[in-house]
Amino acid sequence: MSITAKSQVVHMAELVNYQEGSVVSRQITKADAGNVTLFAFDIHQGLSEHTAPFDALVHILEGEAEVTISGKPFQLKIGDAIIMPANEPHALKAVQKFKMLLTMIRA
């Protein structure tokens, strides 16, 4: 299904596929005000600790992840969401394969 067509219902989790031993991303939309990106993490894969200059909302679409923010781990599963605050170190790890929608608003 194409995501370039607007005013179309899509099932987000179907727009990105798992790849063995990898993290896959697909940008859904990008604008000066922010962007929305889909990710698929294979089991035990993750993003190492880093910071971002803007708040970012993580919404779990499938599976289970550990999100660590400023050294504090949070367990998230399907339907859960968390805001990773701007300029705070954060990391993500797949407890099991998971897909997430990341929304970053530049303000």
Secondary structure as a PSIPRED ss2 file (coil, helix, strand):
# PSIPRED VFORMAT (PSIPRED V4.0)

   1 M C   1.000  0.000  0.000
   2 S C   1.000  0.000  0.000
   3 I C   1.000  0.000  0.000
   4 T C   1.000  0.000  0.000
   5 A C   1.000  0.000  0.000
   6 K C   1.000  0.000  0.000
   7 S C   1.000  0.000  0.000
   8 Q C   1.000  0.000  0.000
   9 V C   1.000  0.000  0.000
  10 V C   1.000  0.000  0.000
  11 H C   1.000  0.000  0.000
  12 M H   0.000  1.000  0.000
  13 A H   0.000  1.000  0.000
  14 E H   0.000  1.000  0.000
  15 L H   0.000  1.000  0.000
  16 V C   1.000  0.000  0.000
  17 N C   1.000  0.000  0.000
  18 Y C   1.000  0.000  0.000
  19 Q C   1.000  0.000  0.000
  20 E C   1.000  0.000  0.000
  21 G C   1.000  0.000  0.000
  22 S C   1.000  0.000  0.000
  23 V E   0.000  0.000  1.000
  24 V E   0.000  0.000  1.000
  25 S E   0.000  0.000  1.000
  26 R E   0.000  0.000  1.000
  27 Q E   0.000  0.000  1.000
  28 I E   0.000  0.000  1.000
  29 T E   0.000  0.000  1.000
  30 K E   0.000  0.000  1.000
  31 A E   0.000  0.000  1.000
  32 D C   1.000  0.000  0.000
  33 A C   1.000  0.000  0.000
  34 G E   0.000  0.000  1.000
  35 N E   0.000  0.000  1.000
  36 V E   0.000  0.000  1.000
  37 T E   0.000  0.000  1.000
  38 L E   0.000  0.000  1.000
  39 F E   0.000  0.000  1.000
  40 A E   0.000  0.000  1.000
  41 F E   0.000  0.000  1.000
  42 D C   1.000  0.000  0.000
  43 I C   1.000  0.000  0.000
  44 H C   1.000  0.000  0.000
  45 Q C   1.000  0.000  0.000
  46 G E   0.000  0.000  1.000
  47 L E   0.000  0.000  1.000
  48 S E   0.000  0.000  1.000
  49 E E   0.000  0.000  1.000
  50 H E   0.000  0.000  1.000
  51 T C   1.000  0.000  0.000
  52 A C   1.000  0.000  0.000
  53 P C   1.000  0.000  0.000
  54 F C   1.000  0.000  0.000
  55 D C   1.000  0.000  0.000
  56 A E   0.000  0.000  1.000
  57 L E   0.000  0.000  1.000
  58 V E   0.000  0.000  1.000
  59 H E   0.000  0.000  1.000
  60 I E   0.000  0.000  1.000
  61 L E   0.000  0.000  1.000
  62 E E   0.000  0.000  1.000
  63 G C   1.000  0.000  0.000
  64 E E   0.000  0.000  1.000
  65 A E   0.000  0.000  1.000
  66 E E   0.000  0.000  1.000
  67 V E   0.000  0.000  1.000
  68 T E   0.000  0.000  1.000
  69 I E   0.000  0.000  1.000
  70 S C   1.000  0.000  0.000
  71 G C   1.000  0.000  0.000
  72 K E   0.000  0.000  1.000
  73 P E   0.000  0.000  1.000
  74 F E   0.000  0.000  1.000
  75 Q E   0.000  0.000  1.000
  76 L E   0.000  0.000  1.000
  77 K E   0.000  0.000  1.000
  78 I C   1.000  0.000  0.000
  79 G C   1.000  0.000  0.000
  80 D C   1.000  0.000  0.000
  81 A E   0.000  0.000  1.000
  82 I E   0.000  0.000  1.000
  83 I E   0.000  0.000  1.000
  84 M E   0.000  0.000  1.000
  85 P C   1.000  0.000  0.000
  86 A C   1.000  0.000  0.000
  87 N C   1.000  0.000  0.000
  88 E C   1.000  0.000  0.000
  89 P C   1.000  0.000  0.000
  90 H E   0.000  0.000  1.000
  91 A E   0.000  0.000  1.000
  92 L E   0.000  0.000  1.000
  93 K E   0.000  0.000  1.000
  94 A E   0.000  0.000  1.000
  95 V C   1.000  0.000  0.000
  96 Q C   1.000  0.000  0.000
  97 K C   1.000  0.000  0.000
  98 F E   0.000  0.000  1.000
  99 K E   0.000  0.000  1.000
 100 M E   0.000  0.000  1.000
 101 L E   0.000  0.000  1.000
 102 L E   0.000  0.000  1.000
 103 T E   0.000  0.000  1.000
 104 M E   0.000  0.000  1.000
 105 I E   0.000  0.000  1.000
 106 R C   1.000  0.000  0.000
 107 A C   1.000  0.000  0.000
